[in-house]
Amino acid sequence: MTPSRWAQAVAEHEDIITHLSARDGAKLAATLRAHLENKLRAVSQQFERSA
């Protein structure tokens, strides 16, 4: 994981906690979706590099 992706992931986790605390389901869902899409992209890129 690159330093920039790590920083982005940390920020996403902070946003997730914020939305959970605020009980904001819509923002939480959007943030989780974006986070998982970003994770999928990062994992796919790692597999492509190792192939």
Order of alpha helices (4+ residues) and beta strands (2+ residues): alpha-alpha
